[in-house]
Amino acid sequence: MSPPEHRYRLLPRTARPSPETREELQRRLRGLIENNRVMIFNKSYCRHGQRVKELFSSLGVAYNILELDQVDDGASIQEMLLEMTNQKTVPSVFVNKVHVGGCDRVFQAHQSGLLQKLLQENSAYDYDLIVIGGGSGGLSCAKEAANLGKKVMVLDYVIPSPRGTTWGLGGTCVNVGCIPKKLMHQAALLGQALRDSRKFGWEYSQKVKHNWETMVEAIQNHISSLNWGYRVSLREKGVTYVNSYGEFVEQHKIKATNRKGQDTFHTAAKFVIATGERPRYLGIQGDKEYCITSDDLFSLPYCPGKTLVVGASYVALECAGFLAGFGLDVTVMVRSILLRGFDREMAEKVGSYMEQHGVKFLRKFIPVMIQQLEKGLPGKLKVSAKSTEGSNMIEDVYNTVLLAIGRDTYVRKIGLEKIGVSISERSGKIPVNDVEQTNVPHIYAIGDILEGKPELTPVAIQAGKLLARRLFGGSLEKCDYINIPTTVFTPLEYGCCGLSEEAAIEVYKNENLEVFHSFFLPLEWTVARRESNTCYAKIICNKLDSDRVIGFHVLGPNAGEITQGFAAAMKCGLTKQLLDNTVGIHPTCAEVFTTLDITKSSGLDITQRGCG
């Protein structure tokens, strides 16, 4: 089997390159030359180029190729190559940054032994790229770089939680985040569906109850299969995976420490930091000794029982929601507001629905001490809390205390200070430019550790893939962090894309906005006699830009599925008129967005009466 060849496209068609375009093109050309062991600039019909490709294939050497007749700016590229090398014809061949020349010169170098010598001088480094962190973003970047012919290593090590929980390859999302969370959310929805089913004619006499252990075992089996799949995928792509903790010791050198404390050292031309975040603790007596976090919950071997969830983040509300869905006694202790950073109206509606369905909320309180009253699985804990608005103190006893008060990076513990990478003093995150590059040119960062970027798995995956293409594939495409859709998987799901109402007012001013909204009643809820005037839809439009939709919000069943499609439409410039011109699918929840006709500014009542 011949070694792979990789083809590139540099720039779209332009009439005549501007100075800025020429500078960018030159930078990209130099990047291709510097980042590829063998780089061939050619034209697809050139028989001399074919001979050169056959030579490298016979030597078992992977090469990278840019066919100038198949890219729009091939003539400009060839002109720039002439300026750089004094050679006008193709093929134009570079080996380890050295311009060897055309076909004849390559064969002469082969016959003299010079070519083999150049190939052996591959690099001063062990790897082209080392990725620190085996989460979704890091794996995406590593696999894409390997696809482009690069030699890649992934270092991944999970420091056990204070409760001793650890997990396999794949990062937070796969092991202790999105995947198990959505599956437990589904388990809770099935419980509601069972209750609804009686109204639809289903009869069952046996008492239905939920078995925590059965659910956890099934979910963990699925996660284990994903862990294995990631390891197989890395192996198939030739990526070296090392289960060790990475720490910089020099600019291009990293120390990898395994579970036994044994150290190995590795060098690379470039590094990508993708270490993610871990749950934050309160810093009070008993928190790390007796509390759990989302790191522990999804593999907990016993039912948590009566649970106090501390925090009002999406993690807190999602976990509280599905625990209550299993029939557990659940209380959420909130320091200030629900779902900080999300639309305030939508956040309060989420909380209101949860409260109506059995979740208790303790607002304006914070824990000050956790004490163990009884050991056991789960045991008993006494929680002392004080008011944030006075001196009032309360106490109560719970089986489990789940902390979900936010997440922190651990980038201060990987030797970045030794190589001069900047870290935000305020957030502990890493500032990067628009191509995910830190202040140290050969160090890049992606994912939750980035300053001011969305902390979402699909964002990290996209950023990682595009970063690898820019570093090693001559691509110019950057990750677009605008209008990123997301969903909070609370019992009644909340999906959104774009700006919250508060953010829109801050950016565009209230007088330049029109907010359309409505309650809606899912058809499935009618026979089940579920509550009306609960599900809610809202769009925020910019009146100065043809009523372009700049904020999309929906509270209802399957909100994530609904939001995904509208997010694509927003990327394409969705306006209120386009929504009005769209024929809805009936009967669905999403069709409400094609019939929104009441604005907040009108003050008209949106309460639904009678049949929907």
C-alpha positions as CSV (number, residue, x, y, z in Angstrom):
1,M,0.0,0.0,0.0
2,S,1.4,3.4,-1.0
3,P,1.9,6.1,1.6
4,P,-0.9,8.6,1.7
5,E,-0.8,11.9,-0.2
6,H,-2.6,15.0,1.0
7,R,-4.1,17.7,-1.2
8,Y,-4.7,21.3,-0.2
9,R,-6.8,24.3,-1.2
10,L,-5.4,27.7,-0.1
11,L,-7.6,30.6,-1.1
12,P,-10.8,31.3,-3.0
13,R,-10.7,33.0,-6.4
14,T,-9.7,36.7,-6.4
15,A,-9.2,39.1,-9.3
16,R,-5.7,40.2,-8.2
17,P,-4.3,39.5,-4.8
18,S,-4.2,42.6,-2.5
19,P,-1.1,43.2,-0.5
20,E,-2.9,41.7,2.5
21,T,-3.9,38.6,0.5
22,R,-0.4,38.2,-0.8
23,E,1.0,38.4,2.7
24,E,-1.5,35.8,4.0
25,L,-0.8,33.5,1.0
26,Q,2.9,33.8,1.6
27,R,2.4,32.9,5.3
28,R,0.3,29.9,4.4
29,L,2.8,28.7,1.8
30,R,5.6,28.9,4.3
31,G,3.4,27.0,6.8
32,L,2.9,24.2,4.3
33,I,6.6,24.0,3.7
34,E,7.6,24.2,7.3
35,N,4.9,21.8,8.6
36,N,5.3,19.0,6.0
37,R,8.1,16.6,5.7
38,V,7.7,16.4,1.9
39,M,5.7,19.2,0.2
40,I,5.2,19.0,-3.6
41,F,3.7,21.9,-5.6
42,N,2.6,20.4,-8.9
43,K,-0.1,20.4,-11.7
44,S,-2.2,17.3,-12.0
45,Y,-1.4,16.7,-15.6
46,C,2.4,17.0,-15.2
47,R,4.1,13.7,-16.0
48,H,7.3,14.9,-14.2
49,G,5.3,15.5,-11.1
50,Q,3.9,11.9,-11.4
51,R,7.4,10.5,-11.6
52,V,8.3,12.4,-8.4
53,K,5.2,11.1,-6.6
54,E,6.0,7.5,-7.7
55,L,9.6,8.0,-6.3
56,F,8.4,9.0,-2.9
57,S,5.8,6.2,-2.9
58,S,8.5,3.7,-3.7
59,L,10.6,5.0,-0.8
60,G,7.6,4.6,1.5
61,V,7.5,8.3,2.3
62,A,4.2,10.1,2.7
63,Y,4.1,13.4,0.8
64,N,1.8,16.4,0.7
65,I,0.7,17.9,-2.6
66,L,-0.9,21.1,-3.9
67,E,-2.1,20.8,-7.5
68,L,-1.9,24.3,-8.8
69,D,-4.3,23.7,-11.6
70,Q,-7.0,22.7,-9.2
71,V,-6.9,25.7,-6.9
72,D,-8.4,29.1,-7.9
73,D,-5.2,31.1,-7.3
74,G,-2.8,28.6,-8.8
75,A,-1.1,31.3,-11.0
76,S,-0.5,33.6,-8.0
77,I,0.9,30.7,-6.0
78,Q,3.2,29.7,-8.8
79,E,4.4,33.4,-9.1
80,M,5.1,33.5,-5.3
81,L,7.0,30.2,-5.5
82,L,9.1,31.7,-8.2
83,E,9.9,34.6,-5.9
84,M,10.8,32.2,-3.1
85,T,12.8,29.7,-5.1
86,N,13.8,31.1,-8.4
87,Q,12.1,28.1,-10.0
88,K,9.1,28.7,-12.3
89,T,8.2,25.2,-13.4
90,V,6.5,22.4,-11.5
91,P,7.0,20.1,-9.7
92,S,8.6,22.2,-7.0
93,V,9.6,19.9,-4.2
94,F,10.6,20.8,-0.6
95,V,12.0,18.2,1.9
96,N,12.2,19.2,5.5
97,K,12.0,22.9,4.6
98,V,14.8,22.5,2.0
99,H,13.9,23.3,-1.6
100,V,15.2,20.4,-3.6
101,G,13.9,21.6,-7.0
102,G,12.1,20.0,-9.9
103,C,11.9,16.4,-11.1
104,D,15.5,16.1,-12.4
105,R,17.0,17.6,-9.3
106,V,14.9,15.3,-7.0
107,F,16.2,12.2,-8.9
108,Q,19.8,13.5,-8.8
109,A,19.4,14.0,-5.1
110,H,18.1,10.4,-4.8
111,Q,21.0,9.0,-6.8
112,S,23.6,10.9,-4.8
113,G,22.1,10.0,-1.4
114,L,21.3,13.6,-0.6
115,L,17.5,12.9,-0.6
116,Q,17.8,10.1,1.9
117,K,19.9,12.4,4.1
118,L,17.3,15.2,3.9
119,L,14.6,12.7,4.7
120,Q,16.4,11.4,7.8
121,E,16.8,15.0,9.1
122,N,13.1,14.8,9.6
123,S,12.7,17.1,12.6
124,A,14.4,18.2,15.8
125,Y,11.2,16.9,17.6
126,D,9.7,13.6,18.3
127,Y,6.2,14.7,17.1
128,D,4.7,17.3,14.8
129,L,1.9,17.8,17.4
130,I,1.3,16.8,21.0
131,V,-2.3,17.3,22.3
132,I,-2.7,17.5,26.1
133,G,-6.1,16.3,26.9
134,G,-8.2,13.4,25.5
135,G,-11.6,15.1,25.5
136,S,-13.8,15.8,22.5
137,G,-11.8,18.8,21.3
138,G,-8.4,17.3,21.8
139,L,-9.3,14.1,20.0
140,S,-10.9,16.0,17.2
141,C,-7.7,18.0,16.7
142,A,-5.4,15.0,17.0
143,K,-7.3,12.8,14.5
144,E,-7.6,15.6,11.9
145,A,-3.8,16.3,12.2
146,A,-3.1,12.6,11.7
147,N,-5.4,12.6,8.7
148,L,-3.2,15.3,7.3
149,G,-0.1,13.0,7.6
150,K,1.3,14.4,10.9
151,K,2.9,12.5,13.7
152,V,0.7,13.1,16.7
153,M,0.6,12.1,20.4
154,V,-2.3,12.5,22.8
155,L,-1.6,12.7,26.5
156,D,-4.7,12.1,28.7
157,Y,-4.8,11.6,32.4
158,V,-7.8,11.9,34.8
159,I,-6.9,13.0,38.3
160,P,-9.3,11.1,40.6
161,S,-12.1,13.2,42.2
162,P,-11.9,13.6,46.0
163,R,-14.3,10.6,46.1
164,G,-11.8,8.6,44.0
165,T,-13.8,8.6,40.7
166,T,-11.9,8.3,37.5
167,W,-12.8,7.4,33.9
168,G,-11.5,6.5,30.5
169,L,-10.6,8.3,27.2
170,G,-13.1,10.9,25.9
171,G,-13.2,13.7,28.4
172,T,-16.0,15.2,30.4
173,C,-18.8,15.0,27.8
174,V,-18.5,11.3,27.2
175,N,-17.8,10.2,30.7
176,V,-19.3,12.6,33.2
177,G,-21.2,15.1,31.2
178,C,-23.4,15.3,28.1
179,I,-23.8,11.5,27.4
180,P,-24.7,10.1,30.9
181,K,-26.7,13.3,31.7
182,K,-28.9,13.0,28.6
183,L,-29.4,9.2,29.3
184,M,-30.5,9.9,32.9
185,H,-32.7,12.7,31.6
186,Q,-34.3,10.2,29.2
187,A,-34.8,7.8,32.1
188,A,-36.7,10.4,34.0
189,L,-38.8,11.3,30.9
190,L,-39.8,7.6,30.6
191,G,-41.2,7.8,34.1
192,Q,-43.4,10.7,33.0
193,A,-44.4,8.9,29.9
194,L,-45.5,5.9,32.0
195,R,-47.8,8.2,34.0
196,D,-49.1,9.8,30.8
197,S,-49.7,6.4,29.3
198,R,-52.7,5.6,31.5
199,K,-54.6,8.4,29.9
200,F,-53.9,6.9,26.5
201,G,-55.4,3.5,27.5
202,W,-52.4,1.6,28.8
203,E,-53.2,-0.5,31.8
204,Y,-50.7,-2.1,34.2
205,S,-51.3,-3.4,37.7
206,Q,-47.7,-4.0,38.7
207,K,-46.2,-1.2,40.7
208,V,-43.6,0.6,38.6
209,K,-40.4,1.7,40.3
210,H,-37.0,2.9,39.2
211,N,-33.9,0.8,39.8
212,W,-30.8,3.1,40.1
213,E,-28.3,0.3,39.9
214,T,-29.7,-1.1,36.7
215,M,-29.7,2.3,35.0
216,V,-26.1,3.1,36.1
217,E,-24.8,-0.2,34.9
218,A,-26.4,0.2,31.5
219,I,-25.1,3.8,31.1
220,Q,-21.6,2.9,32.2
221,N,-21.5,-0.1,29.8
222,H,-22.4,2.3,27.0
223,I,-19.7,4.8,28.1
224,S,-17.1,2.0,28.2
225,S,-17.9,1.1,24.6
226,L,-17.3,4.8,23.7
227,N,-14.0,4.8,25.5
228,W,-12.9,1.7,23.6
229,G,-14.0,3.2,20.3
230,Y,-11.9,6.3,20.8
231,R,-8.8,4.2,21.6
232,V,-9.3,2.1,18.5
233,S,-9.9,5.2,16.4
234,L,-6.6,6.8,17.5
235,R,-4.7,3.5,16.9
236,E,-6.2,3.2,13.4
237,K,-5.1,6.8,12.6
238,G,-1.6,6.2,13.9
239,V,-2.0,8.6,16.8
240,T,0.1,7.7,19.9
241,Y,-2.0,7.6,23.0
242,V,-0.4,7.8,26.4
243,N,-2.3,7.7,29.6
244,S,-0.1,10.1,31.5
245,Y,-0.2,13.6,33.0
246,G,1.5,16.2,30.8
247,E,3.6,19.0,32.1
248,F,5.8,21.4,30.2
249,V,9.5,21.5,31.2
250,E,10.9,23.4,28.2
251,Q,9.5,25.3,25.2
252,H,9.1,22.2,23.0
253,K,9.5,19.5,25.7
254,I,6.9,17.9,27.9
255,K,7.1,15.5,30.9
256,A,4.5,12.7,30.9
257,T,3.9,11.0,34.3
258,N,1.9,7.8,34.5
259,R,-0.1,6.3,37.3
260,K,3.0,4.7,38.8
261,G,4.8,8.0,39.0
262,Q,7.2,7.0,36.1
263,D,8.3,9.9,33.8
264,T,8.9,10.0,30.1
265,F,9.9,13.0,28.0
266,H,8.6,14.0,24.6
267,T,9.2,16.9,22.2
268,A,7.0,18.4,19.5
269,A,7.0,21.3,17.1
270,K,3.5,22.4,18.2
271,F,1.2,21.8,21.2
272,V,-2.5,22.0,21.7
273,I,-3.8,22.4,25.3
274,A,-7.3,20.8,25.6
275,T,-7.5,19.9,29.3
276,G,-11.0,21.1,30.0
277,E,-12.4,21.9,33.4
278,R,-13.4,20.1,36.7
279,P,-16.1,20.8,39.2
280,R,-15.5,23.5,41.8
281,Y,-15.8,22.9,45.5
282,L,-17.1,25.3,48.2
283,G,-14.0,25.5,50.3
284,I,-15.9,24.7,53.5
285,Q,-15.7,22.1,56.2
286,G,-16.8,18.7,54.9
287,D,-17.2,19.5,51.2
288,K,-14.5,17.3,49.7
289,E,-14.9,14.7,52.4
290,Y,-18.6,14.1,52.1
291,C,-20.1,15.8,49.0
292,I,-20.1,14.5,45.4
293,T,-20.1,16.4,42.1
294,S,-21.1,15.5,38.5
295,D,-17.7,13.7,38.4
296,D,-19.2,11.1,40.8
297,L,-22.9,11.1,40.2
298,F,-23.2,9.2,36.9
299,S,-21.3,6.2,38.2
300,L,-22.6,6.3,41.8
301,P,-23.1,2.6,42.7
302,Y,-26.1,3.4,45.0
303,C,-29.3,5.5,44.8
304,P,-28.5,8.9,46.2
305,G,-31.7,9.2,48.2
306,K,-32.8,12.6,49.6
307,T,-30.5,15.0,47.8
308,L,-29.4,18.6,48.2
309,V,-28.1,20.1,45.0
310,V,-26.0,23.2,45.6
311,G,-25.9,25.6,42.7
312,A,-28.1,27.0,40.0
313,S,-26.0,26.2,36.9
314,Y,-27.4,24.2,34.1
315,V,-25.6,21.1,35.6
316,A,-27.3,21.7,38.9
317,L,-30.8,22.1,37.4
318,E,-30.4,19.2,35.0
319,C,-29.3,16.8,37.8
320,A,-32.0,18.0,40.1
321,G,-34.5,17.5,37.4
322,F,-33.8,13.9,36.6
323,L,-33.2,12.9,40.2
324,A,-36.7,14.3,41.0
325,G,-38.0,12.4,38.0
326,F,-36.9,9.2,39.6
327,G,-39.1,10.0,42.6
328,L,-36.3,11.3,44.9
329,D,-36.7,14.1,47.4
330,V,-34.7,16.9,45.8
331,T,-33.8,20.4,47.0
332,V,-31.8,23.0,45.1
333,M,-29.9,25.6,47.1
334,V,-29.5,28.8,45.1
335,R,-27.1,31.6,46.1
336,S,-28.4,34.2,43.7
337,I,-30.1,33.5,40.3
338,L,-30.9,30.5,38.1
339,L,-28.9,29.8,35.0
340,R,-26.6,32.8,35.0
341,G,-25.7,33.9,31.5
342,F,-29.0,32.6,30.0
343,D,-32.2,34.6,29.3
344,R,-33.6,35.6,32.7
345,E,-37.3,35.1,31.7
346,M,-36.6,31.6,30.4
347,A,-34.5,30.7,33.4
348,E,-37.3,31.6,35.8
349,K,-39.8,29.6,33.7
350,V,-37.5,26.6,33.9
351,G,-37.3,26.9,37.7
352,S,-41.1,27.4,38.0
353,Y,-41.8,24.2,36.1
354,M,-39.4,22.3,38.2
355,E,-40.9,23.7,41.4
356,Q,-44.4,22.7,40.2
357,H,-43.1,19.2,39.7
358,G,-41.7,18.5,43.1
359,V,-38.2,20.2,43.2
360,K,-37.9,22.4,46.2
361,F,-35.8,25.6,46.0
362,L,-34.0,27.3,48.8
363,R,-33.1,30.7,47.5
364,K,-30.5,33.2,48.8
365,F,-28.7,30.6,50.9
366,I,-25.2,29.1,50.9
367,P,-23.8,26.1,52.8
368,V,-21.3,26.9,55.5
369,M,-20.6,23.4,56.9
370,I,-21.3,19.7,56.0
371,Q,-21.2,17.1,58.8
372,Q,-21.6,13.3,58.6
373,L,-24.2,12.0,60.9
374,E,-24.2,8.4,59.7
375,K,-22.0,6.4,57.4
376,G,-23.5,4.3,54.7
377,L,-24.5,4.1,51.1
378,P,-25.8,6.8,51.0
379,G,-25.5,7.6,54.7
380,K,-26.7,10.9,56.3
381,L,-25.3,14.4,56.2
382,K,-26.2,17.5,58.1
383,V,-26.0,20.7,56.1
384,S,-25.7,24.1,57.8
385,A,-26.4,27.1,55.6
386,K,-26.7,30.8,56.0
387,S,-28.7,33.5,54.2
388,T,-26.9,35.7,51.7
389,E,-29.2,38.6,52.8
390,G,-28.8,38.5,56.6
391,S,-27.8,36.3,59.6
392,N,-30.5,33.7,59.3
393,M,-29.2,30.1,59.6
394,I,-30.9,26.9,58.6
395,E,-30.1,23.2,59.0
396,D,-31.4,20.0,57.4
397,V,-30.4,16.4,56.9
398,Y,-29.8,14.8,53.5
399,N,-28.5,11.5,52.2
400,T,-26.4,13.1,49.4
401,V,-25.1,16.6,48.8
402,L,-24.3,17.3,45.1
403,L,-22.2,20.4,44.4
404,A,-22.8,22.1,41.0
405,I,-21.5,25.6,41.6
406,G,-19.3,25.9,38.5
407,R,-16.1,24.5,37.0
408,D,-12.5,25.5,37.1
409,T,-9.5,25.0,34.8
410,Y,-6.3,23.3,36.0
411,V,-4.0,24.9,33.5
412,R,-1.8,26.4,36.3
413,K,-0.6,22.9,37.1
414,I,0.8,21.9,33.7
415,G,4.0,24.0,33.6
416,L,2.7,26.9,31.5
417,E,4.7,29.4,33.6
418,K,7.9,27.7,32.5
419,I,7.3,28.5,28.9
420,G,5.6,31.9,29.3
421,V,2.0,31.1,28.3
422,S,-0.4,33.8,29.7
423,I,-3.2,32.8,32.0
424,S,-6.1,35.1,33.0
425,E,-5.7,36.1,36.6
426,R,-9.5,36.6,36.9
427,S,-10.8,33.4,35.3
428,G,-7.8,31.1,35.3
429,K,-8.4,30.6,31.5
430,I,-6.1,31.0,28.6
431,P,-6.4,34.0,26.3
432,V,-6.0,33.2,22.6
433,N,-6.3,35.1,19.3
434,D,-8.8,34.3,16.6
435,V,-6.9,31.2,15.5
436,E,-6.7,29.7,19.0
437,Q,-3.0,30.7,19.4
438,T,-1.7,31.7,22.8
439,N,0.9,34.4,23.3
440,V,3.6,31.7,22.7
441,P,3.4,31.0,18.9
442,H,3.8,27.2,18.9
443,I,1.2,26.7,21.8
444,Y,-2.5,26.6,21.0
445,A,-5.6,26.0,23.2
446,I,-9.1,24.9,22.6
447,G,-12.3,24.1,24.5
448,D,-13.5,25.1,27.9
449,I,-10.2,26.5,29.0
450,L,-10.4,29.4,26.5
451,E,-11.1,32.9,27.8
452,G,-14.5,34.2,26.7
453,K,-15.6,31.3,24.5
454,P,-18.6,28.9,24.9
455,E,-18.0,25.9,27.1
456,L,-19.7,23.4,24.8
457,T,-18.5,20.0,23.4
458,P,-19.5,20.7,19.7
459,V,-17.7,24.0,19.8
460,A,-14.4,22.3,21.0
461,I,-14.8,19.6,18.4
462,Q,-15.2,22.2,15.6
463,A,-12.4,24.4,16.9
464,G,-10.0,21.4,17.2
465,K,-10.7,20.1,13.7
466,L,-10.3,23.6,12.1
467,L,-7.2,24.3,14.1
468,A,-5.5,21.1,12.7
469,R,-6.5,22.1,9.2
470,R,-5.0,25.5,9.6
471,L,-1.8,24.2,11.1
472,F,-1.2,21.4,8.7
473,G,-3.6,21.7,5.8
474,G,-3.2,25.2,4.5
475,S,-6.8,26.1,5.5
476,L,-7.9,29.6,6.4
477,E,-11.2,28.7,8.0
478,K,-11.6,29.9,11.6
479,C,-14.1,28.7,14.2
480,D,-17.2,30.8,14.3
481,Y,-18.2,31.4,17.9
482,I,-21.3,33.4,17.1
483,N,-24.9,32.1,17.4
484,I,-23.9,28.8,19.0
485,P,-27.1,26.8,19.9
486,T,-27.4,25.0,23.1
487,T,-30.0,23.2,25.3
488,V,-30.5,22.8,29.0
489,F,-31.9,19.3,29.5
490,T,-34.1,20.1,32.5
491,P,-37.5,18.2,32.8
492,L,-39.0,20.7,30.5
493,E,-36.1,21.4,28.1
494,Y,-34.9,24.9,27.3
495,G,-33.2,25.5,23.9
496,C,-31.6,28.8,22.8
497,C,-29.5,30.4,20.1
498,G,-28.1,33.9,19.9
499,L,-28.7,36.6,22.4
500,S,-30.8,36.6,25.6
501,E,-33.3,39.5,25.9
502,E,-31.0,41.3,28.4
503,A,-28.0,41.0,26.1
504,A,-29.9,42.1,23.1
505,I,-31.1,45.2,24.9
506,E,-27.6,46.0,26.0
507,V,-26.2,45.6,22.4
508,Y,-29.0,47.1,20.3
509,K,-31.1,49.1,22.8
510,N,-34.7,48.3,23.6
511,E,-36.3,50.7,21.1
512,N,-34.6,48.9,18.2
513,L,-35.9,45.4,19.2
514,E,-39.2,43.6,18.7
515,V,-39.8,40.5,20.8
516,F,-42.5,38.0,19.6
517,H,-43.7,35.4,22.0
518,S,-46.4,32.8,22.7
519,F,-47.3,30.0,25.0
520,F,-48.0,26.7,23.2
521,L,-49.5,23.4,24.2
522,P,-48.0,20.2,22.7
523,L,-50.7,17.9,21.3
524,E,-49.3,15.0,23.3
525,W,-50.0,16.9,26.5
526,T,-53.8,17.3,25.8
527,V,-54.9,13.8,26.3
528,A,-52.5,13.4,29.2
529,R,-54.0,16.5,30.8
530,R,-50.7,18.1,31.3
531,E,-50.7,21.8,32.3
532,S,-51.3,24.5,29.6
533,N,-49.6,27.9,29.4
534,T,-46.3,26.3,30.3
535,C,-44.4,25.7,27.1
536,Y,-43.1,29.0,25.7
537,A,-41.6,30.4,22.5
538,K,-39.8,33.7,22.0
539,I,-37.8,35.3,19.3
540,I,-35.9,38.6,19.5
541,C,-35.7,40.6,16.3
542,N,-33.5,43.6,15.3
543,K,-35.8,46.2,13.7
544,L,-32.8,48.0,12.2
545,D,-31.8,44.9,10.2
546,S,-35.0,43.8,8.5
547,D,-36.3,42.1,11.7
548,R,-33.4,39.7,11.7
549,V,-33.7,37.1,14.4
550,I,-30.9,37.7,16.9
551,G,-32.3,35.6,19.8
552,F,-34.2,32.3,19.7
553,H,-35.7,30.7,22.8
554,V,-38.0,27.7,23.3
555,L,-39.2,25.9,26.5
556,G,-40.8,22.6,25.8
557,P,-40.4,18.9,24.9
558,N,-37.5,18.1,22.6
559,A,-36.3,21.7,22.7
560,G,-32.8,20.6,21.5
561,E,-34.2,19.0,18.4
562,I,-36.2,22.1,17.6
563,T,-33.3,24.5,18.3
564,Q,-30.8,22.8,16.0
565,G,-32.7,23.5,12.9
566,F,-33.5,27.1,13.7
567,A,-29.8,27.6,14.6
568,A,-28.9,26.7,11.0
569,A,-31.5,29.1,9.7
570,M,-30.0,31.9,11.9
571,K,-26.6,31.2,10.4
572,C,-28.3,31.9,7.1
573,G,-29.7,35.2,8.2
574,L,-33.2,34.2,9.4
575,T,-35.7,37.1,9.6
576,K,-39.2,37.4,11.0
577,Q,-40.6,37.6,7.5
578,L,-38.9,34.4,6.5
579,L,-40.4,32.7,9.5
580,D,-43.9,34.0,8.5
581,N,-43.4,32.7,5.0
582,T,-42.5,29.2,6.2
583,V,-45.3,26.6,6.3
584,G,-45.3,24.9,9.6
585,I,-45.5,21.1,10.1
586,H,-48.7,20.3,11.9
587,P,-49.1,19.1,14.6
588,T,-45.7,19.9,16.1
589,C,-44.2,22.2,18.8
590,A,-41.8,23.8,16.4
591,E,-44.6,25.2,14.2
592,V,-45.4,27.8,16.8
593,F,-42.4,29.8,15.4
594,T,-44.1,30.2,12.0
595,T,-47.2,31.8,13.6
596,L,-45.9,34.1,16.2
597,D,-47.8,37.4,15.9
598,I,-47.9,38.9,19.4
599,T,-45.2,41.3,20.5
600,K,-44.2,42.0,24.1
601,S,-44.5,45.7,23.3
602,S,-48.1,45.3,22.4
603,G,-49.0,44.2,25.9
604,L,-51.5,41.6,24.5
605,D,-52.3,38.5,26.5
606,I,-50.6,35.3,25.2
607,T,-52.5,32.9,27.5
608,Q,-53.8,30.0,25.6
609,R,-57.5,29.2,26.0
610,G,-59.4,26.2,24.6
611,C,-58.0,23.9,21.9
612,G,-54.6,24.7,20.4
